[in-house]
Amino acid sequence: MHPASHGWGEGGLFRRLALPFSLFILGASLSLVAWLQVMNRDRSLREFEETARENARFVERLRLPRSPELAKNLSEVLGVGVGFFRTGEAVAGLPSELATIVPRLADAKPDSTRSGRWDLAIAPIAGEPVHLVLLRETAPLAPDPATWLLPALIITTLGGGLAALVARRIVLPLGALSRWLPNLDRESPEPLPASVTGRHDEIGALARSLEESHRRLREETERRRQSERLAALGRIATSLAHEIRNPAAAIRLHADLLSQEAGPGSEDSLNLIRDEVDRITDLVNQLLFVARGTPPRTTPHDLIALTRRVLARLAPQFDHARVTATLSGAEAATVDADGPRLEQVVRNLLLNAMQAMPEGGTIDVAVTIQDEAALLEIADQGGGFSEEALRRWNEPFFSEREGGMGLGLTLADEVMRGHGGSIEVANDPDGGARVRCRLALTPSRSS
């Protein structure tokens, strides 16, 4: 036999045996790839439906309008089309061939379907006549199974790891957000995990936005609560001011008249009457200022001289309480201020320092100049501020001292902010409390 014909014979046998077997393997491979594709697409559709269910629960907990903006944000997070379906209305941007399918799938349970080149999943939002609609393009079958078989097997093997990574990167953070949502109703919410807020993607942005929105909501609630309390205080203070000031003025007037006729031993009692009348009048003035918050009338004042005057007026009380006050620092520090109000602030801070030392002690008062500003610092040797006091020191009516009204530091904060300054409170590492007031120097003196 001629070699060529032998080879041809072998080639013919190869064609008759190998080719059908190869075609069978190819067909089986194509069938396997197609089956895997169909199975993956069906599984993907079921997972798509579960995604719709979980996100419907997530949206249910969000106290936000079911608006196109919310749908857009969710779409950026999930990477699929997102919309809200209300009975009798159409979902914006929905392909025309799906317009009749969505109403049919809108039921009390989640559902999904595939229509043409679209995967559609829909889930109800509990307690609302609204459904969450997710839409994505159906992944096409592999066009060349012979060349995609090995990569498909490899990708299938790696798919589990990829799916786990995707789940960890998306589902777990969303779950953390879902578990955190009840904190919206709490006064002191637990912080979101740093693994969620630290993300540099849409989920991280959503988490940070939720935390910031909650913080602003709490601040606004607290401001509203404080405004209501101050409004009530204003009404009370205004109605009582006239009733208190007139009798107080009469008592002081009669004390002055009696001092002209009283004997030597009565002077201390009369001075006590005057001091207590001044204390009552001062308390009324504080109530009126905190309640009304009128703008200050500023003129140049030497903070050193002003502080020295207040110390001189408080000297008898310091002596009685066995307290020594020292003043140090700059020779002069001129600031634009409302003199009576600034004196009231210094007086309140010094009295607070004295009352913090029931057994006596030393109050260190220092006035320094720093960065074209005058710094008034008052330090005592008492027990210092508690943790709660450090958080709530400028809150009206908060006081840990028995009999205290909690207006001294509130007034100081209001006055400092009204003058464009600031006040800080802290505990000294060596013991005691430290309060620092900062006011800008008068421009003509600051150069």
C-alpha positions in Angstrom: 0.0 0.0 0.0 1.2 3.4 -0.8 2.3 5.4 2.1 0.2 8.2 1.0 -2.9 6.0 0.9 -1.9 4.5 4.2 -1.7 7.9 5.7 -4.9 8.8 4.1 -6.4 5.7 5.5 -5.2 6.6 8.9 -6.5 10.1 8.3 -9.8 8.8 7.3 -10.0 6.6 10.4 -9.0 9.6 12.4 -11.8 11.5 10.8 -14.3 8.7 11.4 -13.3 8.0 15.0 -11.4 10.9 16.4 -13.6 13.6 14.8 -16.9 12.2 16.2 -15.3 11.7 19.6 -13.8 15.2 19.5 -17.2 16.5 18.4 -18.8 14.6 21.3 -16.2 16.1 23.7 -16.8 19.5 22.2 -20.5 19.1 22.4 -20.3 17.8 26.0 -18.0 20.8 26.8 -20.4 23.2 25.2 -23.3 21.6 27.0 -21.3 21.7 30.3 -20.3 25.3 29.7 -23.9 26.2 28.7 -25.3 24.3 31.7 -22.9 26.1 34.0 -23.8 29.4 32.5 -27.5 28.7 32.9 -27.1 27.4 36.4 -24.9 30.4 37.3 -27.5 32.8 35.7 -30.3 31.1 37.6 -28.3 31.2 40.8 -27.4 34.8 40.1 -31.1 35.7 39.6 -32.0 34.1 42.9 -29.2 36.0 44.6 -30.3 39.1 42.8 -33.8 38.5 44.3 -32.2 38.1 47.8 -30.2 41.3 47.3 -33.5 43.0 46.6 -35.0 41.5 49.8 -32.0 42.6 52.0 -31.9 46.1 50.5 -35.6 46.5 50.9 -35.1 45.8 54.6 -32.2 48.2 54.7 -34.3 51.0 53.0 -37.2 50.2 55.4 -35.0 51.2 58.3 -33.8 54.4 56.6 -35.9 57.4 57.6 -35.5 59.0 54.3 -37.9 59.8 51.5 -38.2 57.1 48.8 -36.9 59.5 46.3 -34.9 59.3 43.0 -31.9 60.7 45.0 -32.0 57.7 47.4 -32.4 55.4 44.4 -29.4 56.9 42.8 -27.3 56.5 46.0 -28.3 52.9 46.3 -27.6 52.3 42.6 -24.0 53.6 43.1 -23.5 51.3 46.1 -25.0 48.2 44.5 -23.8 48.8 40.9 -27.3 48.0 39.5 -30.3 50.0 38.4 -32.5 50.9 41.4 -36.0 52.4 41.5 -39.1 52.6 43.6 -42.5 51.3 42.3 -45.7 52.6 43.7 -49.0 51.1 42.6 -50.4 53.0 39.6 -47.1 54.7 38.9 -44.3 53.9 36.6 -40.6 53.4 37.6 -38.6 56.1 36.0 -36.0 54.9 33.4 -37.5 51.4 33.1 -37.2 49.7 29.7 -40.5 49.6 27.9 -40.6 45.8 27.6 -40.5 45.6 31.4 -43.3 48.2 32.1 -46.0 45.5 32.3 -43.8 43.0 34.2 -43.1 45.2 37.3 -46.8 45.6 38.3 -47.3 41.8 37.8 -44.4 41.0 40.1 -45.3 43.6 42.7 -46.6 41.3 45.5 -46.2 40.8 49.2 -43.2 38.6 48.6 -39.9 39.3 46.7 -39.8 38.0 43.2 -37.5 38.0 40.2 -37.5 37.2 36.5 -35.5 37.4 33.3 -36.9 39.1 30.2 -34.8 39.4 27.1 -31.5 40.9 28.1 -32.7 42.1 31.5 -32.7 40.6 35.0 -35.4 42.1 37.2 -35.8 41.7 41.0 -38.5 43.3 43.1 -39.1 43.3 46.9 -41.8 45.0 49.0 -40.8 47.6 51.7 -42.7 46.5 54.8 -45.4 48.9 56.0 -45.4 51.0 52.8 -47.1 50.7 49.4 -43.7 50.8 47.8 -41.5 48.1 46.2 -37.8 48.3 45.7 -36.9 47.4 42.0 -33.4 46.3 41.0 -32.5 46.0 37.3 -29.4 44.8 35.5 -28.4 43.4 32.1 -28.3 39.6 31.8 -24.8 38.3 31.4 -24.5 36.7 27.9 -23.6 33.1 27.4 -19.9 32.5 26.4 -19.7 32.9 22.6 -16.9 30.3 22.2 -17.2 27.5 24.7 -14.1 25.7 23.3 -11.9 28.6 24.2 -13.8 29.6 27.4 -14.0 26.1 29.0 -10.7 26.2 30.8 -11.0 29.9 31.8 -14.6 29.1 32.9 -13.4 26.3 35.1 -10.6 28.4 36.5 -13.0 31.3 37.0 -15.5 29.0 38.7 -12.7 27.8 41.0 -11.8 31.4 41.8 -15.4 32.6 41.9 -15.9 31.4 45.4 -13.0 33.5 46.6 -14.2 36.5 44.6 -17.7 36.1 45.8 -16.4 35.9 49.4 -14.4 39.1 48.8 -17.4 40.9 47.2 -19.6 39.7 50.1 -17.0 41.0 52.6 -16.6 44.3 50.8 -20.3 45.0 50.3 -22.7 42.7 52.2 -20.9 42.8 55.5 -20.6 46.6 55.6 -24.3 46.9 54.6 -25.1 44.5 57.4 -23.1 46.6 59.9 -25.0 49.7 58.7 -28.3 47.9 59.1 -27.4 46.8 62.7 -26.3 50.4 63.5 -29.6 52.0 62.4 -31.3 51.6 65.8 -28.7 54.0 67.2 -30.5 56.8 65.5 -33.0 56.8 68.4 -30.4 56.8 71.1 -28.9 59.7 73.1 -25.4 58.2 73.1 -25.1 56.0 70.0 -22.4 53.4 69.5 -19.9 54.4 66.8 -19.9 52.6 63.5 -17.0 50.2 63.0 -13.9 51.9 61.5 -13.8 49.2 58.9 -17.0 50.7 57.5 -16.5 54.5 58.0 -12.9 54.2 56.8 -13.8 52.9 53.4 -13.1 55.1 50.4 -16.1 54.1 48.4 -19.8 54.8 48.3 -20.5 52.5 51.3 -18.0 54.4 53.4 -19.4 57.7 52.2 -22.9 56.5 53.1 -21.8 55.4 56.6 -20.0 58.8 57.2 -23.1 60.6 56.0 -25.3 58.7 58.3 -23.1 59.4 61.3 -22.8 63.1 60.4 -26.6 63.4 59.9 -27.2 61.7 63.2 -24.7 64.1 64.9 -26.4 67.1 63.4 -29.8 65.8 64.3 -28.7 65.4 68.0 -27.1 68.9 68.0 -30.2 70.4 66.5 -32.4 68.6 69.0 -30.1 69.8 71.8 -30.2 73.4 70.5 -33.9 73.4 70.3 -34.2 72.0 73.8 -31.8 74.6 75.1 -33.7 77.4 73.2 -37.0 76.2 74.8 -35.4 76.3 78.2 -33.9 79.7 77.7 -37.3 81.0 76.3 -39.0 79.7 79.5 -36.2 81.2 81.6 -36.6 84.6 79.8 -40.4 84.7 80.5 -39.8 83.8 84.1 -36.8 86.2 84.5 -38.6 89.1 82.9 -41.7 88.7 85.0 -39.7 88.3 88.2 -37.1 91.0 87.6 -39.4 93.9 88.4 -40.9 92.1 91.4 -37.4 91.4 92.8 -35.5 94.6 92.0 -37.9 96.9 93.7 -38.0 95.2 97.0 -34.2 94.6 96.8 -33.7 98.3 96.2 -36.0 99.2 99.1 -34.1 96.8 101.5 -30.8 98.3 100.5 -32.1 101.9 101.0 -33.4 101.1 104.5 -30.1 99.4 105.3 -28.3 102.6 104.4 -30.7 104.6 106.5 -30.3 102.4 109.5 -26.5 102.6 109.2 -26.8 106.3 110.1 -28.5 105.5 113.4 -27.2 102.0 114.2 -24.6 101.4 116.9 -21.0 100.2 116.3 -22.0 96.5 116.6 -24.6 96.6 113.9 -22.4 97.5 111.0 -21.5 93.9 110.2 -25.2 92.9 110.0 -26.0 95.9 107.8 -23.1 95.0 105.5 -24.4 91.5 105.3 -27.8 92.8 104.3 -26.2 94.9 101.6 -24.1 92.0 100.3 -27.1 89.7 100.1 -29.2 92.3 98.3 -26.4 92.8 95.8 -26.2 89.0 95.4 -30.0 88.8 94.7 -29.8 91.7 92.2 -26.8 90.1 90.6 -28.6 86.8 90.2 -31.5 88.5 88.5 -29.2 90.3 86.1 -27.5 87.0 85.2 -30.9 85.4 84.5 -31.9 88.3 82.3 -28.6 88.3 80.4 -28.6 84.5 79.7 -32.3 84.7 78.7 -32.0 87.8 76.4 -28.5 87.6 75.2 -28.4 91.3 74.0 -25.2 92.4 72.1 -22.5 93.9 74.3 -21.7 97.6 74.4 -17.9 97.6 74.1 -15.4 100.2 75.1 -11.6 99.9 75.8 -10.9 98.3 79.2 -7.6 97.2 80.9 -8.2 93.6 81.7 -5.5 93.8 84.5 -7.2 96.7 86.2 -10.6 95.2 85.8 -9.5 91.9 87.3 -7.8 93.8 90.2 -11.0 95.6 91.0 -13.0 92.4 91.1 -10.4 90.8 93.4 -10.6 93.8 95.7 -14.4 93.6 96.0 -14.2 89.8 96.7 -11.4 90.2 99.3 -13.8 90.0 102.3 -15.3 86.8 101.0 -11.9 85.3 100.2 -10.7 86.1 103.7 -13.8 84.5 105.2 -13.3 81.3 103.1 -9.5 81.2 103.9 -8.7 81.7 100.2 -5.7 83.6 98.9 -5.8 85.1 95.3 -2.7 86.1 93.4 -2.5 88.1 90.2 0.4 87.9 87.8 1.3 88.5 84.2 1.3 91.5 81.9 1.3 95.0 83.1 -1.6 96.0 80.9 -3.9 94.3 78.4 -6.5 96.6 76.8 -9.5 94.9 75.3 -12.8 96.1 73.8 -15.4 94.8 76.1 -18.7 95.5 77.9 -17.2 96.4 81.3 -20.0 95.3 83.6 -20.4 92.0 81.8 -16.7 91.3 81.7 -16.5 92.0 85.4 -19.4 89.6 86.0 -17.5 86.9 84.1 -14.4 87.4 86.2 -16.4 87.5 89.4 -18.2 84.3 88.5 -15.0 82.4 87.7 -13.3 83.6 90.9 -16.4 82.6 93.0 -16.5 79.2 91.3 -12.8 78.8 92.2 -13.4 79.8 95.8 -16.4 77.5 96.2 -14.3 74.6 94.8 -12.0 74.9 97.8 -14.3 74.6 100.9 -11.2 74.1 103.1 -9.4 77.1 101.7 -6.5 77.4 99.3 -4.9 79.5 96.6 -6.3 80.9 93.4 -3.7 81.8 90.8 -4.9 84.5 88.4 -2.7 85.3 85.4 -3.2 87.7 82.5 -0.8 87.3 79.6 -0.6 88.4 75.9 -0.4 85.9 73.2 -0.9 86.3 69.4 -2.5 89.7 69.7 -5.0 88.4 72.3 -5.3 88.7 76.1 -5.5 85.5 78.0 -7.1 85.4 81.5 -6.3 82.1 83.3 -7.8 81.2 86.7 -6.6 78.1 88.4 -7.7 76.7 91.8 -6.6 73.9 94.1 -10.0 72.1 94.3 -11.1 68.8 93.1 -11.3 69.8 89.5 -14.1 69.1 87.0 -15.8 65.8 86.7 -16.0 64.0 83.4 -19.7 65.0 83.1 -18.9 68.6 84.0 -16.2 68.8 81.3 -18.9 67.7 78.8 -21.7 70.0 80.0 -19.9 72.9 81.6 -21.7 75.6 79.5 -25.1 74.0 79.7 -27.7 76.2 81.5 -28.8 75.0 84.9 -26.2 72.2 85.1 -24.4 72.3 88.4 -22.8 69.7 90.6 -22.6 72.0 93.6 -25.4 71.9 96.1 -27.4 75.0 95.8 -25.8 76.1 92.6 -28.0 77.3 89.7 -25.5 76.4 86.9 -25.5 79.8 85.3 -22.0 81.1 86.1 -20.1 79.3 83.3 -23.1 79.6 81.0 -23.0 83.4 81.4 -19.2 83.4 80.9 -19.5 81.4 77.7 -22.2 83.7 76.4 -20.2 86.8 77.2 -17.0 85.5 75.7 -18.7 84.5 72.5 -20.6 87.8 72.4 -17.2 89.5 72.4 -15.8 87.3 69.7 -13.6 85.5 72.3 -13.6 82.0 73.8 -13.4 80.2 77.1 -11.9 76.8 77.8 -12.2 74.6 80.9 -9.8 71.8 81.9 -8.3 70.0 84.8 -4.7 70.7 85.8 -2.5 67.6 85.8 -1.3 68.6 89.2 -4.8 68.9 90.6 -7.5 71.5 90.5 -9.5 73.2 87.7 -8.2 75.7 85.2 -10.3 78.1 83.2 -8.9 80.2 80.3 -10.6 83.2 78.7 -9.3 84.7 75.4 -10.2 88.1 74.1 -8.6 90.1 71.2 -6.6 93.1 72.2 -7.8 96.5 71.2 -6.3 97.1 67.7 -4.7 100.4 68.6 -2.8 98.7 71.5 -2.0 95.3 69.8 0.7 96.6 67.4 
